[in-house]
Amino acid sequence: MTVHLPNFFKILTAFSATFLIDGAALADPKTWSGQGWSTDFSIHTVDYNEILSGGQPTEGIPSIDRPEFVAVSEMDDLDDMEPVMGLEINGDARAYPLRVLMWHEIVNDTVGDMPVTVTYCPLCNAALVFDRRIDGEADTFGTTGKLRNSDLVMYDRGTESWWQQFTGEAIAGQHTGSKLEPVPSRLESWKNFKARHPGGKVLVPNNPGMRNYGSNPYQGYDSLDRPFLFSGALPTDIEPMARVVVVRDGIEPIAVSMLKVREEGPLERQGLTIAWEEGQASALDSGHISAGRDVGNITVQRDGADVPYDVTFAFVAHAFLPDTPIEKADSQ
């Protein structure tokens, strides 16, 4: 398959190649402190050489800290297959379209009286919600402009500790070793969310002209042979960009390819039911998110109740969960 990348993506490719040559030069706490960070970089759990610049300054991808919503019944700008992050807490249901999260990556919100941070990393297709209370106190999160294993590195604004988005764990600074509590959510189609929550709300841009909402700056990304800004080992028994369902709500982490769930599911694992249904567009395929190919919807439940899960790429699961085998479909 030939993938035609837009100019932005071509520039990012060249940028990636340059910095992967000398990633260690970028992983310099002294330089970061000189850039204004007050993070205590003497405390950390990761090798700083694993952290690369994502090509953006701190908050270059701006979080949404005062989210605005409209009623589901008032939204007429979303295609039925467009992906949204669906969240419901204590009867408060909200949809966060990837067409918005693509450009902001973090939304600090309060849903059903719970302070949450809604996060999306396009390079990992990692869509995760966390309780944003740290040691019982609510904080807000922003983007550092840094990546580790191609995954967003966030920071809290209270201590400027750095946090890994995929794991929800603080990897540098005062809160190193702390973990954010994941909150059940669904990466689902707009059609599915509005059918489940017709009285819910949907996030809209604070400034509709700020970004080209609805477009995908990573056109063709999930059809590439390998990810960007990633220097680690790739899996050898499954395509690196294959979608994988990751669940960390049981005794042991579960990683199973989305294709296996589609072809053989619903699957029963550790008391969980993992199911697939058609009807959700990939946000990382076409230049317009609404035109992305159908990759389908995943649900993960225990006794009929949603549990936290992620639909990410195989290279991400392999990098962060190296001891967890990825279950593949017979056709993979």
N, C-alpha and C positions, 0 to 999 in steps of 0.2 A: 504494500500500500504506500503510495506517495503522499506525503503530508506537506502542504504548502503553508509555511509559517508566515504570519504578518511581520512587519518590520520590527515591532517591539520584541517579538519572540526571537528573531534573528540576533538582535542586539544582546538579549539575555543569554543566548547560546555562546556568543563570543565572550561575554562577561564571565560566564561560568567557566569556560576553558581557561581564561586568564587566571582566575583566582584559585582554581583547583591545582594549578601548577605550584603556587606558593601560598597555600592556605595558612601555613604556620605563621607567615608574616602578618596576617590579619588577626590572628588569635593572640592579641597582646593586651592584657589587662591594663598596662600602663597607658597604652594608646586610648583604650576605652575610657579610662578615668580622665585623660586629657580632653576627651570629647564632652565631658560634663557629667559622666555617670558617677553617682555617689554609692554605687554598689560595693559591698565588701567582697572584692574578688579573691581575697585570701581564703574564703570558704567556698568550696565547690565540690561536686561529686563527679564531674566529667572532665575529660581531657580538653583543654581549651583549643587544642589544634583541631578538634572536631567542629568547631563553630566557625562558620563562614559568613561573610557579608552577603545579604540578599540583594544588594544593589540599591537599597533604600536607607535613608537616615532614620534615626529614631522618630517614630510617629509619621514617617513618610507615607505609610499606609495608615491613615487616621482611624482610630477606633470611633465607634458611635457611643457617646456617653449620655446623650439625651434623645433616646429613640422616639420616633413618631410613628403612630399606627393609624390605620383606618379599619373600619369594620369589614369583615369578609364580604358582606353583601355590597359594599361600595367599591371593591377592587375589580376593575375591568381591564387591567393592563398585564395580567399574567396568563400565559398559555396553560392549559390543563396539565400538560406533561412537565412543566417547569419544576425543578427541584426546590424544595424549601426545607428548612429545619423546623419541624413541628414540635412544639413544647406545650405541655399542659401541667399546671401545678395548682392544686386546690381550686379547680374549676376555672382557672384563668388560662385560656388557650391562645397561643400566639404563633404565627408563622413568620419565619425569617428567610426571605427568598435568597437563594445563592446569587442571583443577579445583583443584590446589594452587598452581601457578604464577600463576594469576589473582590470588591474594591476596598473593603474596610477590615475584614478578617475577625474583628472583635466587636461585639455589642455588649456593653455593660447595662444591665436591665434589672428590674425587680418584677418578678412574676409570682402571683399568688402569695405575696408577702415574702418571697425568698429572693435575696440578692443573688443574681446569677451573671455569669459571663458566657455568652454564646460565641463560639469560635469556629472558624473555618480556615484551613490551610489549603489553598488550591494545589500546590505542588505535591501534596500527599492525599488530596481529596478527603482530609480528615475533618469531620464535622462533629464537634463535641461541645457539650454544655457542662459547666461546673458551677457549684455553689461557690460564690466569690468571697465567702467569709474565711479569714485566716486567723486562727486562734480565737474564734468567736466574734471577730470584728470584720465588718464588710470593707472591702477594698475595691479598687477598680484596676483594670488591666489595660496595657497598651502594647504596641508592637515595638520591638527593639531594632528592627531592621536586620536581624541576624537569623541564621538558620543552622540547624543541626540535623544531619541526615535528611536534608531538604525540608525539615519541619520547622514551622514557626516557633521562634523563641519569644515568649511574652515577658512582660515585667509588671510587677505590682507597683503602684504609685506611692505606697506607704514607705517601703524600704528600698525600692528599686532592685529587689531580688529578681533574678531571671528564672523563668519557668518554661519547661518543655510542654508545648501544647498537646502532643500526642499522649503523653503520660500524665499530665497534670501535676508534675513534680517540680519543685524548685531545685535548680541545678547549680545556682551560684547566688551568693549573698546571704544575708541574715537568715532567711527562711530555708536555706538549703536542707533538703531532706524532707521537708513538709510536702504533703500532697493535698490537692484540692479534691473535694468529693464530687464524683461524676453524678449528673442528673439525667434520668431517662429522657430521651428525645427520639425523634424519628427523622431520618433523611428520607423524605417522601415527596410525591408529586403534589402540586397545588390542588389537583382534583381530589386526591385522597384526603388532604388536610381539610378542605372546605366541606367535604362530605361528613367527616368526623366531627368538625367543629363549626357548624354554620353560624354560630353566634360569636365566633372568635374574632381576633384582630390580626392584621398583617402589617409587618414593618414596611415603611416607605422611606425613601431618601429624605433627609432633612433639606437638602438642596438638590433637586432633580438634575440641575445642570452641572453639578460638581464633577461627575464622572459619566462615562458612556454606559449607563446602567442597561443591562440586557445583552450587552456584547460580552464576548469571551476573549480576553487578551492572550489566553493560552491556547489558541486554536490548534487542534490536532494533538495536544499534549498527551492525552491518554491512549494515543495510537503509536507513540514513539517506542523505540527499542529499549530506551533507558531513560531515567529521570534526569532533570537538571540539578545542578548544585549538589551533587551527591558523589562522595568519594569513597564510600564504604563498599563492602562486598555485596554483590548482587546474588539473589537466590539462583541456584543452578537447575532446580527441578520444576520451575514454574516461571512463566514470563514475568519480568519485573513489574510491568504495568498492569498485570491482571488484577482485577478487583477482588478483595478479600474481606470477608466479614470477621471482625475481631471482637471478642467478648471477654471481658475480664471481671465477670460477676459471679464466677463459680470457684471451685476448688483450684482449678488450673486454668490459665488462659486458653481460649479456643480461637483457632484461626482456620477458616474454611473458605475455599474459593466461592465467589458468588455464582460461578457457573455450576458448581456442584449442587448448591442449594436450588438453583433453577432446574437442573436436570433430575435431581434425585430427591429433592425436598418435598414436604417439610422434613427437617432433620431434628432428631431428638439428641441433645447433648447435655449431660450433667443436670438434668431436670429442666432444661430450656428447650423451647421450640423455635427453630430458626426457619423462616418461611420467605418465599419470593413470590412476587406477582408483577406482571408487566405494567408499563405505563409511566415510567419516569425518564426524562431526557438526561443524558450526560451533560454536565455543565462545562466539560473540558474538551468537547468534540468540535462542534461547529463554531463559526465566528459569532453566531447568534445562539444564545443558550436555548431558546425555545425550539431551535431546529436540531438540537443534539440527538444522536441516535438513542433508541430506547434501551436502557440498561436495567430497568426494573426497580422495584421497591423491595426492601428487606424489613421484616419485623422480627424482633427477638423478645420472647415473653417467657415468664415463669408463672404458671398457674393463672394465665390470662392477663397478667400485668406486665407492662413494658419494663425492660431492664436496659441499662446503658450498653450501647454497642457502637461500632464504627464500621464504615465501609471505606476501606483505604486501599492502597496498592500493595502488591506482594513484597516489593522492596522495603516498604515501611515496616510491615509485620516482621520481615526477616531481620531488619536492623535493630528494632526495639525489643523484639521477642525472639532472639536467636535460638532459644531452647524449645520453642513451641513449633512443632511441625505444622505445615499448612496442608490441610486436607484438600486434595484436588479431585476434579471430576475425572471419570475414566477417559474422557475425550481430550483431556489436557496433557 
